[in-house]
Structures are given as structure tokens and as C-alpha cells.
């Protein structure tokens, strides 16, 4: 995935539910629950259009391989786009 900038669509609301965050598209009624790492990934993607930088940032905080983090970040992007909870600008 290249340097692309993402955002949550206007119709998506985020709500904290316990330690997780719920993303809900109010038009499609699609939703997805993110843990604190997932929401951090989304926030980083919306301010920094580089998947590489997001991977580097997450890697500094967690003892996980770059390959695994990249796989998880790219997988999350695909899932959220499929459910219309994240879009390219």
C-alpha cells in the first residue's frame, strides 16, 4: 500500500465502549469494534498518509515483527474500507 491518506467518512461515528472503540456507519449500519491498537492505527492513518510510518510507530511501542504489523495494518484498512468505515481522500 502506497502513501495514501485516509479518513473516516462523515457518517461514521466513534464511541468508546469499555476499552474498545466502536465505529458505526449511520447510513449503512455497518460497524466494527477496534481495540486500542486498532484505533491508534486509524488515528495515525488519518494524520500521516504513510503506511510505512504507521508501521514504524506501532513497532516502536510493541514487540512484534514489522512483517506482522504491516499485515495487520493493511488487513485493517481493507476490512474498514469494505464496511465503509474508512475511505481514501
Secondary structure, 3 states (H helix, E strand, C coil): CCCCCEECCCCEEEEEECCEEEEEECCCCCEEEECHHHHHHHHHHHHCCCHHHHHHHHHHHCCCCHHHHHHHHHHHHHHHHHCCCCEEC
